[in-house]
Amino acid sequence: MRDSTSVAGSVLYGAANLFHPRMLWLMLWPMLVAVGLWGVVAFVLWTRLAVEIADLLARWIEPAAAFVHMDFGQAALVAANVLLFLAFVPLVYLTALFILGLFGMQKMVDHVAARAFPHLERRHGGGTAGSISNAIAALLGMAGLALVTLPLWIVPPLWPLIPLVILGWGNQRLLRYDALCEHADRQELARIFRERRGSLYLLGLLLAIAAYVPFLGLVAPVVFGLAFIRYLLGVLDDARKGELVVPG
């Protein structure tokens, strides 16, 4: 049988359900808390960090471009502010995702399941401990990837792309477990995550891109939280009906 679940359809589903009364509050308060928290940090530290990063960048760049007679100070300061912005945005929405995962993901799962998959059996393949360990693994994985790629962050063509690649992986790792663990057993979790890793990464990458778009970034955690749930429950439903699960 044809696979009835698609990434595009799941994202549209998330957008269509965004303004449901049960989702409105989940859309607002995690992001407001995250913006408030990191806004205070940015207000206190941004200028000092920008100057320190600019000084470090200038020390790196000047020896490599000694043949160019120009002052790199201003360019380094602009680059430092760009790097801080690239770091600030994911810090805000990842914080919102963590808050949403702790306090809202179960409500979102119940919402999608009741509307689209009321017949789907809940086999409880994971729980709170698994969710916490998954979140820790996602954080450590993103930190490790950031450290490994750190020398590349000063290369202008790469610095907008590297955060997106890392965040795409982190997003799908954070959201996939909580989206599916209530309904799938452990074997189903492992199999679906393995077979659908391409589609899950695409959803995570789309979330990373959306986070940088004005206004869209404010609602992206809920839209893509719903999208991950809709996508994965659809895959699980298809698998249990005996349909062929084609790797994404």
SETOR-326092 format. One record per residue (C-alpha): residue in three letters; chain; x, y, z. Coordinates in steps of 0.1 Angstrom, whole numbers. Layout:
{code:ALA; unit:A; X:X; Y:Y; Z:Z} $
...
//
This chain:
{code:MET; unit:A; X:0; Y:0; Z:0} $
{code:ARG; unit:A; X:10; Y:36; Z:-5} $
{code:ASP; unit:A; X:25; Y:54; Z:25} $
{code:SER; unit:A; X:-2; Y:79; Z:36} $
{code:THR; unit:A; X:22; Y:100; Z:58} $
{code:SER; unit:A; X:42; Y:130; Z:44} $
{code:VAL; unit:A; X:64; Y:157; Z:58} $
{code:ALA; unit:A; X:46; Y:184; Z:40} $
{code:GLY; unit:A; X:12; Y:172; Z:51} $
{code:SER; unit:A; X:24; Y:170; Z:87} $
{code:VAL; unit:A; X:37; Y:205; Z:87} $
{code:LEU; unit:A; X:4; Y:217; Z:72} $
{code:TYR; unit:A; X:-15; Y:198; Z:99} $
{code:GLY; unit:A; X:6; Y:216; Z:125} $
{code:ALA; unit:A; X:-1; Y:250; Z:110} $
{code:ALA; unit:A; X:-38; Y:243; Z:107} $
{code:ASN; unit:A; X:-41; Y:232; Z:143} $
{code:LEU; unit:A; X:-19; Y:261; Z:157} $
{code:PHE; unit:A; X:-48; Y:283; Z:167} $
{code:HIS; unit:A; X:-70; Y:256; Z:182} $
{code:PRO; unit:A; X:-79; Y:269; Z:217} $
{code:ARG; unit:A; X:-59; Y:240; Z:233} $
{code:MET; unit:A; X:-28; Y:251; Z:214} $
{code:LEU; unit:A; X:-29; Y:288; Z:218} $
{code:TRP; unit:A; X:-16; Y:290; Z:253} $
{code:LEU; unit:A; X:11; Y:264; Z:245} $
{code:MET; unit:A; X:21; Y:286; Z:216} $
{code:LEU; unit:A; X:26; Y:317; Z:238} $
{code:TRP; unit:A; X:39; Y:310; Z:272} $
{code:PRO; unit:A; X:70; Y:288; Z:266} $
{code:MET; unit:A; X:83; Y:312; Z:240} $
{code:LEU; unit:A; X:76; Y:342; Z:262} $
{code:VAL; unit:A; X:95; Y:326; Z:291} $
{code:ALA; unit:A; X:124; Y:317; Z:268} $
{code:VAL; unit:A; X:126; Y:352; Z:252} $
{code:GLY; unit:A; X:125; Y:368; Z:287} $
{code:LEU; unit:A; X:152; Y:346; Z:301} $
{code:TRP; unit:A; X:176; Y:349; Z:272} $
{code:GLY; unit:A; X:167; Y:386; Z:267} $
{code:VAL; unit:A; X:180; Y:394; Z:302} $
{code:VAL; unit:A; X:212; Y:374; Z:295} $
{code:ALA; unit:A; X:217; Y:392; Z:262} $
{code:PHE; unit:A; X:211; Y:426; Z:278} $
{code:VAL; unit:A; X:237; Y:420; Z:304} $
{code:LEU; unit:A; X:264; Y:402; Z:283} $
{code:TRP; unit:A; X:259; Y:409; Z:246} $
{code:THR; unit:A; X:282; Y:439; Z:242} $
{code:ARG; unit:A; X:310; Y:425; Z:263} $
{code:LEU; unit:A; X:308; Y:391; Z:245} $
{code:ALA; unit:A; X:307; Y:408; Z:211} $
{code:VAL; unit:A; X:339; Y:428; Z:219} $
{code:GLU; unit:A; X:357; Y:397; Z:232} $
{code:ILE; unit:A; X:347; Y:375; Z:202} $
{code:ALA; unit:A; X:356; Y:403; Z:178} $
{code:ASP; unit:A; X:391; Y:406; Z:194} $
{code:LEU; unit:A; X:395; Y:368; Z:191} $
{code:LEU; unit:A; X:384; Y:369; Z:154} $
{code:ALA; unit:A; X:407; Y:397; Z:146} $
{code:ARG; unit:A; X:437; Y:379; Z:161} $
{code:TRP; unit:A; X:429; Y:348; Z:140} $
{code:ILE; unit:A; X:422; Y:367; Z:108} $
{code:GLU; unit:A; X:451; Y:393; Z:107} $
{code:PRO; unit:A; X:480; Y:368; Z:105} $
{code:ALA; unit:A; X:462; Y:348; Z:78} $
{code:ALA; unit:A; X:456; Y:380; Z:57} $
{code:ALA; unit:A; X:488; Y:399; Z:65} $
{code:PHE; unit:A; X:492; Y:409; Z:29} $
{code:VAL; unit:A; X:459; Y:429; Z:30} $
{code:HIS; unit:A; X:465; Y:463; Z:44} $
{code:MET; unit:A; X:433; Y:471; Z:62} $
{code:ASP; unit:A; X:418; Y:473; Z:97} $
{code:PHE; unit:A; X:399; Y:441; Z:105} $
{code:GLY; unit:A; X:385; Y:455; Z:138} $
{code:GLN; unit:A; X:351; Y:467; Z:124} $
{code:ALA; unit:A; X:346; Y:436; Z:102} $
{code:ALA; unit:A; X:354; Y:414; Z:132} $
{code:LEU; unit:A; X:329; Y:432; Z:153} $
{code:VAL; unit:A; X:302; Y:428; Z:127} $
{code:ALA; unit:A; X:310; Y:391; Z:124} $
{code:ALA; unit:A; X:309; Y:387; Z:162} $
{code:ASN; unit:A; X:274; Y:402; Z:164} $
{code:VAL; unit:A; X:263; Y:378; Z:136} $
{code:LEU; unit:A; X:277; Y:348; Z:155} $
{code:LEU; unit:A; X:260; Y:359; Z:187} $
{code:PHE; unit:A; X:227; Y:363; Z:168} $
{code:LEU; unit:A; X:231; Y:328; Z:153} $
{code:ALA; unit:A; X:236; Y:315; Z:188} $
{code:PHE; unit:A; X:208; Y:335; Z:204} $
{code:VAL; unit:A; X:180; Y:324; Z:182} $
{code:PRO; unit:A; X:184; Y:287; Z:188} $
{code:LEU; unit:A; X:190; Y:292; Z:225} $
{code:VAL; unit:A; X:156; Y:309; Z:227} $
{code:TYR; unit:A; X:136; Y:283; Z:207} $
{code:LEU; unit:A; X:155; Y:253; Z:222} $
{code:THR; unit:A; X:146; Y:266; Z:256} $
{code:ALA; unit:A; X:110; Y:269; Z:245} $
{code:LEU; unit:A; X:111; Y:234; Z:231} $
{code:PHE; unit:A; X:124; Y:220; Z:265} $
{code:ILE; unit:A; X:96; Y:239; Z:283} $
{code:LEU; unit:A; X:71; Y:226; Z:258} $
{code:GLY; unit:A; X:84; Y:191; Z:261} $
{code:LEU; unit:A; X:81; Y:192; Z:299} $
{code:PHE; unit:A; X:47; Y:209; Z:302} $
{code:GLY; unit:A; X:29; Y:207; Z:269} $
{code:MET; unit:A; X:40; Y:177; Z:247} $
{code:GLN; unit:A; X:16; Y:153; Z:264} $
{code:LYS; unit:A; X:-13; Y:177; Z:257} $
{code:MET; unit:A; X:-3; Y:180; Z:221} $
{code:VAL; unit:A; X:0; Y:142; Z:217} $
{code:ASP; unit:A; X:-35; Y:138; Z:233} $
{code:HIS; unit:A; X:-48; Y:165; Z:209} $
{code:VAL; unit:A; X:-35; Y:149; Z:177} $
{code:ALA; unit:A; X:-44; Y:113; Z:188} $
{code:ALA; unit:A; X:-79; Y:122; Z:197} $
{code:ARG; unit:A; X:-85; Y:141; Z:164} $
{code:ALA; unit:A; X:-66; Y:119; Z:140} $
{code:PHE; unit:A; X:-58; Y:85; Z:156} $
{code:PRO; unit:A; X:-85; Y:77; Z:182} $
{code:HIS; unit:A; X:-82; Y:40; Z:174} $
{code:LEU; unit:A; X:-44; Y:39; Z:179} $
{code:GLU; unit:A; X:-34; Y:17; Z:209} $
{code:ARG; unit:A; X:-10; Y:32; Z:234} $
{code:ARG; unit:A; X:18; Y:7; Z:242} $
{code:HIS; unit:A; X:39; Y:30; Z:264} $
{code:GLY; unit:A; X:74; Y:22; Z:250} $
{code:GLY; unit:A; X:89; Y:51; Z:269} $
{code:GLY; unit:A; X:83; Y:75; Z:298} $
{code:THR; unit:A; X:97; Y:104; Z:318} $
{code:ALA; unit:A; X:131; Y:88; Z:324} $
{code:GLY; unit:A; X:135; Y:81; Z:287} $
{code:SER; unit:A; X:124; Y:116; Z:278} $
{code:ILE; unit:A; X:150; Y:131; Z:302} $
{code:SER; unit:A; X:178; Y:109; Z:289} $
{code:ASN; unit:A; X:168; Y:116; Z:253} $
{code:ALA; unit:A; X:169; Y:154; Z:260} $
{code:ILE; unit:A; X:204; Y:150; Z:277} $
{code:ALA; unit:A; X:216; Y:130; Z:247} $
{code:ALA; unit:A; X:203; Y:156; Z:223} $
{code:LEU; unit:A; X:221; Y:184; Z:242} $
{code:LEU; unit:A; X:254; Y:166; Z:245} $
{code:GLY; unit:A; X:252; Y:156; Z:208} $
{code:MET; unit:A; X:246; Y:192; Z:197} $
{code:ALA; unit:A; X:274; Y:204; Z:220} $
{code:GLY; unit:A; X:298; Y:178; Z:206} $
{code:LEU; unit:A; X:289; Y:187; Z:170} $
{code:ALA; unit:A; X:294; Y:224; Z:178} $
{code:LEU; unit:A; X:328; Y:218; Z:192} $
{code:VAL; unit:A; X:339; Y:196; Z:163} $
{code:THR; unit:A; X:328; Y:222; Z:138} $
{code:LEU; unit:A; X:340; Y:252; Z:157} $
{code:PRO; unit:A; X:370; Y:261; Z:134} $
{code:LEU; unit:A; X:346; Y:263; Z:105} $
{code:TRP; unit:A; X:323; Y:288; Z:121} $
{code:ILE; unit:A; X:346; Y:317; Z:111} $
{code:VAL; unit:A; X:344; Y:308; Z:74} $
{code:PRO; unit:A; X:318; Y:332; Z:60} $
{code:PRO; unit:A; X:300; Y:308; Z:36} $
{code:LEU; unit:A; X:296; Y:282; Z:63} $
{code:TRP; unit:A; X:286; Y:301; Z:94} $
{code:PRO; unit:A; X:249; Y:304; Z:85} $
{code:LEU; unit:A; X:248; Y:267; Z:75} $
{code:ILE; unit:A; X:266; Y:249; Z:103} $
{code:PRO; unit:A; X:241; Y:260; Z:130} $
{code:LEU; unit:A; X:212; Y:248; Z:108} $
{code:VAL; unit:A; X:228; Y:214; Z:102} $
{code:ILE; unit:A; X:234; Y:209; Z:139} $
{code:LEU; unit:A; X:200; Y:222; Z:150} $
{code:GLY; unit:A; X:183; Y:201; Z:124} $
{code:TRP; unit:A; X:197; Y:170; Z:141} $
{code:GLY; unit:A; X:190; Y:183; Z:176} $
{code:ASN; unit:A; X:154; Y:192; Z:168} $
{code:GLN; unit:A; X:145; Y:158; Z:155} $
{code:ARG; unit:A; X:163; Y:141; Z:184} $
{code:LEU; unit:A; X:144; Y:162; Z:209} $
{code:LEU; unit:A; X:109; Y:160; Z:194} $
{code:ARG; unit:A; X:107; Y:125; Z:180} $
{code:TYR; unit:A; X:108; Y:106; Z:213} $
{code:ASP; unit:A; X:82; Y:125; Z:231} $
{code:ALA; unit:A; X:60; Y:125; Z:200} $
{code:LEU; unit:A; X:59; Y:87; Z:198} $
{code:CYS; unit:A; X:68; Y:71; Z:231} $
{code:GLU; unit:A; X:32; Y:71; Z:245} $
{code:HIS; unit:A; X:19; Y:50; Z:216} $
{code:ALA; unit:A; X:48; Y:29; Z:204} $
{code:ASP; unit:A; X:65; Y:0; Z:221} $
{code:ARG; unit:A; X:103; Y:0; Z:223} $
{code:GLN; unit:A; X:108; Y:-21; Z:192} $
{code:GLU; unit:A; X:85; Y:2; Z:172} $
{code:LEU; unit:A; X:103; Y:33; Z:185} $
{code:ALA; unit:A; X:137; Y:19; Z:174} $
{code:ARG; unit:A; X:125; Y:7; Z:140} $
{code:ILE; unit:A; X:106; Y:39; Z:131} $
{code:PHE; unit:A; X:134; Y:62; Z:142} $
{code:ARG; unit:A; X:158; Y:41; Z:121} $
{code:GLU; unit:A; X:137; Y:38; Z:90} $
{code:ARG; unit:A; X:124; Y:74; Z:90} $
{code:ARG; unit:A; X:156; Y:92; Z:100} $
{code:GLY; unit:A; X:157; Y:111; Z:67} $
{code:SER; unit:A; X:122; Y:125; Z:70} $
{code:LEU; unit:A; X:127; Y:132; Z:107} $
{code:TYR; unit:A; X:159; Y:151; Z:99} $
{code:LEU; unit:A; X:141; Y:171; Z:72} $
{code:LEU; unit:A; X:114; Y:181; Z:98} $
{code:GLY; unit:A; X:141; Y:191; Z:122} $
{code:LEU; unit:A; X:159; Y:212; Z:96} $
{code:LEU; unit:A; X:127; Y:230; Z:86} $
{code:LEU; unit:A; X:122; Y:239; Z:122} $
{code:ALA; unit:A; X:158; Y:252; Z:124} $
{code:ILE; unit:A; X:152; Y:274; Z:94} $
{code:ALA; unit:A; X:117; Y:286; Z:106} $
{code:ALA; unit:A; X:132; Y:297; Z:139} $
{code:TYR; unit:A; X:151; Y:325; Z:122} $
{code:VAL; unit:A; X:120; Y:338; Z:103} $
{code:PRO; unit:A; X:103; Y:368; Z:121} $
{code:PHE; unit:A; X:70; Y:358; Z:137} $
{code:LEU; unit:A; X:72; Y:323; Z:123} $
{code:GLY; unit:A; X:100; Y:316; Z:148} $
{code:LEU; unit:A; X:76; Y:324; Z:177} $
{code:VAL; unit:A; X:51; Y:297; Z:167} $
{code:ALA; unit:A; X:75; Y:272; Z:151} $
{code:PRO; unit:A; X:80; Y:250; Z:183} $
{code:VAL; unit:A; X:42; Y:243; Z:185} $
{code:VAL; unit:A; X:37; Y:239; Z:147} $
{code:PHE; unit:A; X:66; Y:215; Z:144} $
{code:GLY; unit:A; X:58; Y:197; Z:177} $
{code:LEU; unit:A; X:23; Y:190; Z:162} $
{code:ALA; unit:A; X:40; Y:181; Z:129} $
{code:PHE; unit:A; X:63; Y:155; Z:145} $
{code:ILE; unit:A; X:34; Y:140; Z:164} $
{code:ARG; unit:A; X:12; Y:138; Z:133} $
{code:TYR; unit:A; X:39; Y:124; Z:112} $
{code:LEU; unit:A; X:51; Y:97; Z:136} $
{code:LEU; unit:A; X:16; Y:86; Z:147} $
{code:GLY; unit:A; X:7; Y:83; Z:110} $
{code:VAL; unit:A; X:38; Y:61; Z:104} $
{code:LEU; unit:A; X:30; Y:40; Z:134} $
{code:ASP; unit:A; X:-6; Y:36; Z:123} $
{code:ASP; unit:A; X:5; Y:26; Z:88} $
{code:ALA; unit:A; X:29; Y:1; Z:102} $
{code:ARG; unit:A; X:3; Y:-15; Z:124} $
{code:LYS; unit:A; X:-21; Y:-18; Z:95} $
{code:GLY; unit:A; X:6; Y:-39; Z:77} $
{code:GLU; unit:A; X:14; Y:-13; Z:52} $
{code:LEU; unit:A; X:49; Y:-12; Z:38} $
{code:VAL; unit:A; X:70; Y:14; Z:56} $
{code:VAL; unit:A; X:93; Y:30; Z:31} $
{code:PRO; unit:A; X:125; Y:46; Z:46} $
{code:GLY; unit:A; X:122; Y:84; Z:46} $
//
